[in-house]
Amino acid sequence: MANPKSGPWSLEDVRRAMGSTKPKSPFDDPEREAAARLSAGAAELLQTSKGVVRILDAVRYQVGLGPSQIARLEAARTAIAKMEGRP
């Protein structure tokens, strides 16, 4: 099984960690399967989100963003910090 420092976990790794005896098959419980998919994609989602925030920062200072767009940008920063274990 992968660990967070060795790279992203595959869906099979996550299912195995969640106790599946058949990690190549989806869980019967849709919520459990959704949790497994979210966990497997978390590292990629985090990196992608960081990239989007960098782009939006550039746009913010070059062209400007409206108040609701700035609020969404700040919400994204907060979510990223939470995933990284920062306050």
Secondary structure, DSSP 8 states (H G I E B T S, - for coil): ---TTT----HHHHHHHTT-S-TTS--SSHHHHHHHHHHHHHHHHHHHHHHHHHHHHHHHHHT---HHHHHHHHHHHHHHHHHTT--
